[in-house]
Amino acid sequence: MNCPKCGSNVGNGELFCKACGSSLQVSNNVVPNNMNVPGQYTQPGYVNNVQAPMNGVQQPQMYNNQPTPSAPPVVLPPIYSQQPPMNAYNQPQYAYNNAQAYNPYQQYGSFEDILIDTYIGTNSADFKRGGFSIAAFFLGVFYLLYRKMWTLAISIILVSMIVTIFLPELSFIISIGITIYLSVSTKSLYMKHVKTKVNQIMQSNSSMANEQLLLVCSQKGGTSILAVFSPVIILFVLGFVLGILSYILS
């Protein structure tokens, strides 16, 4: 620190300059040059290329009741349409919770919860509530394919084919049983599926930034219209191949 009158170097906490004897106490209306003066910023957290002192959360302190320039805006997942209330630093108010490190996702729960919501998409709240699934009741295995639950969907398709071929008299009863099971269990099964996938993504991409993890979950999760028609396409291809083989062998 320098004396405001003679410019001599003085130590922190000293009340008078040893060179000229001037008082070093700062009045309420006087702001030293190296403090935060509105309109004199050269870059965030700096005044005339001098970095402002930092507080407990490594953010520039406030002087003269004026905040320092804000940090870059928080990037939230697309499923969160409303920005939270902002504080004096133009950051969400929950950023300074007992001087803890800044966490842009704190308001929405743990970051794993945010990844789960991003993986599911717009209906995440409905799946978390659980209960009866109208979509699974009417669409059955096609809804599983739509939600990218490949293993369960293929397993049900194979069981249905085996029952139809070897136990045709039970095929209707088995079909009704599968429909009821999917109607009451699809949401809970899907949540287990999503949590498993999100954990795999987090473990296999541990070095990625949060924004990159959100992008991966958004790409891996969601829905697939093409998958709904995949059984029809597969059956058509198999029928075509079997028709050609039977023609060649005959």
C-alpha positions as a LaTeX table, in Angstrom:
\begin{tabular}{lrrr}
\hline
Residue & $x$ (\AA) & $y$ (\AA) & $z$ (\AA) \\
\hline
Met1 & 0.00 & 0.00 & 0.00 \\
Asn2 & 1.20 & 3.55 & $-0.78$ \\
Cys3 & 0.69 & 6.77 & 1.14 \\
Pro4 & $-1.96$ & 8.86 & $-0.67$ \\
Lys5 & 0.02 & 12.06 & 0.06 \\
Cys6 & 3.72 & 11.31 & $-0.53$ \\
Gly7 & 3.53 & 7.92 & $-2.25$ \\
Ser8 & 5.80 & 6.13 & 0.20 \\
Asn9 & 5.32 & 2.42 & 0.86 \\
Val10 & 3.49 & 1.69 & 4.10 \\
Gly11 & 2.62 & $-1.60$ & 5.78 \\
Asn12 & $-0.86$ & $-3.04$ & 6.08 \\
Gly13 & $-2.73$ & $-1.91$ & 9.19 \\
Glu14 & $-0.61$ & 1.21 & 9.82 \\
Leu15 & $-2.63$ & 4.34 & 10.67 \\
Phe16 & $-0.01$ & 7.00 & 9.78 \\
Cys17 & 2.71 & 7.34 & 7.11 \\
Lys18 & 6.20 & 7.11 & 8.61 \\
Ala19 & 7.60 & 9.43 & 5.91 \\
Cys20 & 5.21 & 12.39 & 6.03 \\
Gly21 & 2.96 & 11.58 & 9.01 \\
Ser22 & $-0.28$ & 11.73 & 7.00 \\
Ser23 & $-3.28$ & 9.76 & 8.23 \\
Leu24 & $-3.86$ & 6.51 & 6.33 \\
Gln25 & $-7.46$ & 6.01 & 7.53 \\
Val26 & $-9.95$ & 5.87 & 4.66 \\
Ser27 & $-13.12$ & 7.85 & 5.11 \\
Asn28 & $-16.49$ & 6.55 & 3.99 \\
Asn29 & $-16.49$ & 8.79 & 0.93 \\
Val30 & $-12.90$ & 8.12 & $-0.23$ \\
Val31 & $-12.00$ & 4.99 & $-2.22$ \\
Pro32 & $-8.31$ & 4.18 & $-2.88$ \\
Asn33 & $-7.26$ & 3.78 & $-6.52$ \\
Asn34 & $-6.64$ & 0.05 & $-6.25$ \\
Met35 & $-10.17$ & $-0.61$ & $-4.94$ \\
Asn36 & $-13.35$ & $-1.38$ & $-6.84$ \\
Val37 & $-14.47$ & 1.86 & $-8.53$ \\
Pro38 & $-17.46$ & 1.50 & $-10.90$ \\
Gly39 & $-16.60$ & 2.36 & $-14.47$ \\
Gln40 & $-12.83$ & 1.80 & $-14.16$ \\
Tyr41 & $-12.71$ & $-1.96$ & $-14.79$ \\
Thr42 & $-10.24$ & $-3.30$ & $-17.29$ \\
Gln43 & $-11.31$ & $-6.95$ & $-16.82$ \\
Pro44 & $-13.52$ & $-8.87$ & $-14.35$ \\
Gly45 & $-12.20$ & $-8.53$ & $-10.79$ \\
Tyr46 & $-9.62$ & $-5.91$ & $-11.75$ \\
Val47 & $-9.40$ & $-2.11$ & $-11.43$ \\
Asn48 & $-6.76$ & $-0.39$ & $-13.58$ \\
Asn49 & $-5.08$ & $-3.81$ & $-14.05$ \\
Val50 & $-4.84$ & $-4.29$ & $-10.25$ \\
Gln51 & $-6.70$ & $-7.34$ & $-8.97$ \\
Ala52 & $-9.25$ & $-6.61$ & $-6.26$ \\
Pro53 & $-8.90$ & $-8.44$ & $-2.91$ \\
Met54 & $-10.74$ & $-11.78$ & $-2.80$ \\
Asn55 & $-13.31$ & $-12.90$ & $-0.26$ \\
Gly56 & $-13.95$ & $-16.34$ & 1.29 \\
Val57 & $-15.33$ & $-17.84$ & $-1.92$ \\
Gln58 & $-12.61$ & $-16.46$ & $-4.20$ \\
Gln59 & $-14.78$ & $-13.68$ & $-5.59$ \\
Pro60 & $-13.71$ & $-9.99$ & $-5.61$ \\
Gln61 & $-14.86$ & $-8.08$ & $-2.52$ \\
Met62 & $-17.35$ & $-5.23$ & $-2.75$ \\
Tyr63 & $-16.31$ & $-1.62$ & $-2.11$ \\
Asn64 & $-18.44$ & 1.51 & $-1.85$ \\
Asn65 & $-21.55$ & $-0.74$ & $-2.04$ \\
Gln66 & $-20.80$ & $-1.59$ & $-5.67$ \\
Pro67 & $-20.22$ & $-5.18$ & $-6.92$ \\
Thr68 & $-17.38$ & $-6.29$ & $-9.14$ \\
Pro69 & $-18.19$ & $-7.48$ & $-12.67$ \\
Ser70 & $-19.91$ & $-10.87$ & $-12.77$ \\
Ala71 & $-18.41$ & $-14.22$ & $-13.76$ \\
Pro72 & $-19.54$ & $-15.95$ & $-16.98$ \\
Pro73 & $-23.26$ & $-16.86$ & $-16.91$ \\
Val74 & $-24.28$ & $-20.28$ & $-15.63$ \\
Val75 & $-25.18$ & $-22.82$ & $-18.32$ \\
Leu76 & $-28.19$ & $-24.84$ & $-17.16$ \\
Pro77 & $-29.65$ & $-27.96$ & $-18.79$ \\
Pro78 & $-32.37$ & $-27.21$ & $-21.37$ \\
Ile79 & $-35.05$ & $-28.83$ & $-19.19$ \\
Tyr80 & $-34.73$ & $-25.97$ & $-16.66$ \\
Ser81 & $-36.52$ & $-23.11$ & $-18.37$ \\
Gln82 & $-36.36$ & $-20.53$ & $-15.56$ \\
Gln83 & $-33.21$ & $-18.87$ & $-14.30$ \\
Pro84 & $-33.02$ & $-18.62$ & $-10.47$ \\
Pro85 & $-32.95$ & $-15.22$ & $-8.69$ \\
Met86 & $-29.60$ & $-13.50$ & $-9.13$ \\
Asn87 & $-27.38$ & $-11.94$ & $-6.46$ \\
Ala88 & $-25.15$ & $-8.83$ & $-6.60$ \\
Tyr89 & $-22.56$ & $-10.77$ & $-8.65$ \\
Asn90 & $-25.17$ & $-11.68$ & $-11.29$ \\
Gln91 & $-25.01$ & $-15.30$ & $-10.17$ \\
Pro92 & $-27.74$ & $-17.45$ & $-8.58$ \\
Gln93 & $-28.41$ & $-16.40$ & $-4.99$ \\
Tyr94 & $-27.63$ & $-19.84$ & $-3.61$ \\
Ala95 & $-23.99$ & $-19.40$ & $-4.77$ \\
Tyr96 & $-22.94$ & $-17.94$ & $-1.41$ \\
Asn97 & $-24.29$ & $-20.45$ & 1.10 \\
Asn98 & $-22.11$ & $-20.02$ & 4.18 \\
Ala99 & $-19.12$ & $-19.15$ & 1.95 \\
Gln100 & $-19.17$ & $-22.55$ & 0.22 \\
Ala101 & $-17.68$ & $-23.01$ & $-3.23$ \\
Tyr102 & $-19.86$ & $-21.78$ & $-6.07$ \\
Asn103 & $-22.13$ & $-24.53$ & $-7.47$ \\
Pro104 & $-24.41$ & $-23.43$ & $-10.34$ \\
Tyr105 & $-26.57$ & $-26.57$ & $-9.97$ \\
Gln106 & $-27.11$ & $-26.44$ & $-6.21$ \\
Gln107 & $-30.72$ & $-25.26$ & $-6.45$ \\
Tyr108 & $-31.71$ & $-28.32$ & $-8.48$ \\
Gly109 & $-30.25$ & $-30.96$ & $-6.14$ \\
Ser110 & $-27.17$ & $-33.09$ & $-6.71$ \\
Phe111 & $-25.46$ & $-33.03$ & $-10.07$ \\
Glu112 & $-26.36$ & $-36.71$ & $-10.54$ \\
Asp113 & $-30.05$ & $-35.74$ & $-10.25$ \\
Ile114 & $-29.53$ & $-33.13$ & $-12.96$ \\
Leu115 & $-27.91$ & $-35.73$ & $-15.22$ \\
Ile116 & $-30.85$ & $-38.08$ & $-14.61$ \\
Asp117 & $-33.33$ & $-35.33$ & $-15.51$ \\
Thr118 & $-31.33$ & $-34.51$ & $-18.63$ \\
Tyr119 & $-31.17$ & $-38.19$ & $-19.64$ \\
Ile120 & $-34.96$ & $-38.61$ & $-19.28$ \\
Gly121 & $-35.99$ & $-35.33$ & $-20.88$ \\
Thr122 & $-39.14$ & $-33.27$ & $-20.39$ \\
Asn123 & $-41.15$ & $-35.95$ & $-18.51$ \\
Ser124 & $-38.64$ & $-36.59$ & $-15.74$ \\
Ala125 & $-41.02$ & $-35.49$ & $-12.96$ \\
Asp126 & $-43.69$ & $-37.94$ & $-14.15$ \\
Phe127 & $-41.27$ & $-40.88$ & $-14.12$ \\
Lys128 & $-40.00$ & $-39.94$ & $-10.65$ \\
Arg129 & $-43.55$ & $-39.98$ & $-9.30$ \\
Gly130 & $-44.02$ & $-43.50$ & $-10.65$ \\
Gly131 & $-47.40$ & $-45.20$ & $-10.88$ \\
Phe132 & $-49.49$ & $-46.46$ & $-13.78$ \\
Ser133 & $-48.18$ & $-45.82$ & $-17.31$ \\
Ile134 & $-50.88$ & $-45.20$ & $-19.89$ \\
Ala135 & $-48.31$ & $-45.20$ & $-22.70$ \\
Ala136 & $-46.99$ & $-48.63$ & $-21.68$ \\
Phe137 & $-50.55$ & $-49.98$ & $-21.38$ \\
Phe138 & $-51.46$ & $-49.07$ & $-24.97$ \\
Leu139 & $-48.07$ & $-49.40$ & $-26.69$ \\
Gly140 & $-46.49$ & $-52.22$ & $-24.67$ \\
Val141 & $-43.07$ & $-53.27$ & $-25.91$ \\
Phe142 & $-43.08$ & $-50.48$ & $-28.51$ \\
Tyr143 & $-42.96$ & $-47.94$ & $-25.69$ \\
Leu144 & $-39.91$ & $-49.69$ & $-24.24$ \\
Leu145 & $-38.20$ & $-49.35$ & $-27.59$ \\
Tyr146 & $-39.26$ & $-45.71$ & $-27.76$ \\
Arg147 & $-37.54$ & $-45.17$ & $-24.39$ \\
Lys148 & $-34.41$ & $-47.06$ & $-25.52$ \\
Met149 & $-34.86$ & $-49.92$ & $-23.06$ \\
Trp150 & $-33.39$ & $-52.38$ & $-25.55$ \\
Thr151 & $-32.66$ & $-55.35$ & $-23.28$ \\
Leu152 & $-36.12$ & $-55.54$ & $-21.70$ \\
Ala153 & $-37.89$ & $-54.93$ & $-25.00$ \\
Ile154 & $-35.96$ & $-57.66$ & $-26.87$ \\
Ser155 & $-36.47$ & $-60.08$ & $-23.98$ \\
Ile156 & $-40.25$ & $-59.58$ & $-24.06$ \\
Ile157 & $-40.34$ & $-59.92$ & $-27.85$ \\
Leu158 & $-38.42$ & $-63.23$ & $-27.67$ \\
Val159 & $-40.66$ & $-64.59$ & $-24.90$ \\
Ser160 & $-43.77$ & $-63.64$ & $-26.85$ \\
Met161 & $-42.45$ & $-65.37$ & $-30.00$ \\
Ile162 & $-41.55$ & $-68.56$ & $-28.11$ \\
Val163 & $-44.96$ & $-68.71$ & $-26.42$ \\
Thr164 & $-46.74$ & $-68.07$ & $-29.73$ \\
Ile165 & $-44.82$ & $-70.88$ & $-31.47$ \\
Phe166 & $-44.74$ & $-73.55$ & $-28.76$ \\
Leu167 & $-47.72$ & $-72.65$ & $-26.52$ \\
Pro168 & $-50.24$ & $-70.91$ & $-28.78$ \\
Glu169 & $-53.12$ & $-71.71$ & $-26.41$ \\
Leu170 & $-51.44$ & $-69.57$ & $-23.72$ \\
Ser171 & $-50.33$ & $-66.70$ & $-25.95$ \\
Phe172 & $-53.38$ & $-64.52$ & $-25.19$ \\
Ile173 & $-53.06$ & $-64.97$ & $-21.42$ \\
Ile174 & $-49.32$ & $-64.28$ & $-21.53$ \\
Ser175 & $-49.95$ & $-61.18$ & $-23.63$ \\
Ile176 & $-52.47$ & $-59.82$ & $-21.11$ \\
Gly177 & $-50.04$ & $-60.54$ & $-18.26$ \\
Ile178 & $-47.21$ & $-58.70$ & $-20.01$ \\
Thr179 & $-49.46$ & $-55.71$ & $-20.68$ \\
Ile180 & $-50.51$ & $-55.44$ & $-17.02$ \\
Tyr181 & $-46.92$ & $-55.87$ & $-15.83$ \\
Leu182 & $-45.61$ & $-53.14$ & $-18.12$ \\
Ser183 & $-48.44$ & $-50.78$ & $-17.18$ \\
Val184 & $-47.61$ & $-50.83$ & $-13.47$ \\
Ser185 & $-43.83$ & $-51.35$ & $-13.65$ \\
Thr186 & $-42.50$ & $-49.40$ & $-16.63$ \\
Lys187 & $-41.84$ & $-46.13$ & $-14.76$ \\
Ser188 & $-39.92$ & $-47.79$ & $-11.92$ \\
Leu189 & $-38.03$ & $-50.03$ & $-14.35$ \\
Tyr190 & $-37.15$ & $-47.04$ & $-16.49$ \\
Met191 & $-35.85$ & $-45.06$ & $-13.50$ \\
Lys192 & $-33.55$ & $-47.98$ & $-12.56$ \\
His193 & $-32.43$ & $-48.15$ & $-16.19$ \\
Val194 & $-31.68$ & $-44.40$ & $-16.28$ \\
Lys195 & $-29.74$ & $-44.39$ & $-12.99$ \\
Thr196 & $-27.61$ & $-47.29$ & $-14.22$ \\
Lys197 & $-26.86$ & $-45.53$ & $-17.51$ \\
Val198 & $-26.04$ & $-42.22$ & $-15.81$ \\
Asn199 & $-23.65$ & $-43.93$ & $-13.39$ \\
Gln200 & $-21.92$ & $-45.63$ & $-16.32$ \\
Ile201 & $-21.60$ & $-42.29$ & $-18.12$ \\
Met202 & $-20.14$ & $-40.60$ & $-15.02$ \\
Gln203 & $-17.64$ & $-43.40$ & $-14.39$ \\
Ser204 & $-16.49$ & $-43.73$ & $-17.99$ \\
Asn205 & $-16.20$ & $-39.94$ & $-18.48$ \\
Ser206 & $-14.86$ & $-38.85$ & $-15.10$ \\
Ser207 & $-12.51$ & $-36.30$ & $-16.67$ \\
Met208 & $-15.28$ & $-34.46$ & $-18.54$ \\
Ala209 & $-16.61$ & $-31.08$ & $-17.48$ \\
Asn210 & $-20.18$ & $-30.84$ & $-16.20$ \\
Glu211 & $-21.46$ & $-29.30$ & $-19.42$ \\
Gln212 & $-19.98$ & $-32.16$ & $-21.46$ \\
Leu213 & $-21.59$ & $-34.76$ & $-19.18$ \\
Leu214 & $-24.94$ & $-33.04$ & $-19.65$ \\
Leu215 & $-24.51$ & $-33.20$ & $-23.41$ \\
Val216 & $-23.61$ & $-36.92$ & $-23.32$ \\
Cys217 & $-26.67$ & $-37.73$ & $-21.18$ \\
Ser218 & $-28.88$ & $-35.72$ & $-23.51$ \\
Gln219 & $-27.57$ & $-37.66$ & $-26.53$ \\
Lys220 & $-27.63$ & $-41.11$ & $-24.92$ \\
Gly221 & $-31.03$ & $-40.69$ & $-23.29$ \\
Gly222 & $-34.32$ & $-39.30$ & $-24.48$ \\
Thr223 & $-36.46$ & $-41.16$ & $-27.00$ \\
Ser224 & $-36.14$ & $-42.78$ & $-30.42$ \\
Ile225 & $-38.94$ & $-42.82$ & $-32.99$ \\
Leu226 & $-36.91$ & $-45.06$ & $-35.30$ \\
Ala227 & $-36.65$ & $-47.75$ & $-32.61$ \\
Val228 & $-40.44$ & $-48.05$ & $-32.50$ \\
Phe229 & $-40.49$ & $-49.30$ & $-36.09$ \\
Ser230 & $-37.44$ & $-51.53$ & $-35.70$ \\
Pro231 & $-39.44$ & $-54.78$ & $-35.02$ \\
Val232 & $-41.50$ & $-54.22$ & $-38.16$ \\
Ile233 & $-38.36$ & $-53.54$ & $-40.18$ \\
Ile234 & $-36.61$ & $-56.64$ & $-38.77$ \\
Leu235 & $-39.61$ & $-58.88$ & $-39.50$ \\
Phe236 & $-39.84$ & $-57.50$ & $-43.03$ \\
Val237 & $-36.14$ & $-58.18$ & $-43.65$ \\
Leu238 & $-36.36$ & $-61.69$ & $-42.19$ \\
Gly239 & $-39.43$ & $-62.46$ & $-44.29$ \\
Phe240 & $-37.69$ & $-61.18$ & $-47.40$ \\
Val241 & $-34.56$ & $-63.26$ & $-46.70$ \\
Leu242 & $-36.58$ & $-66.41$ & $-45.93$ \\
Gly243 & $-38.61$ & $-65.89$ & $-49.12$ \\
Ile244 & $-35.46$ & $-65.67$ & $-51.21$ \\
Leu245 & $-33.96$ & $-68.79$ & $-49.54$ \\
Ser246 & $-37.13$ & $-70.80$ & $-50.05$ \\
Tyr247 & $-37.22$ & $-69.75$ & $-53.72$ \\
Ile248 & $-33.57$ & $-70.74$ & $-54.21$ \\
Leu249 & $-33.96$ & $-74.10$ & $-52.44$ \\
Ser250 & $-37.11$ & $-74.96$ & $-54.36$ \\
\hline
\end{tabular}
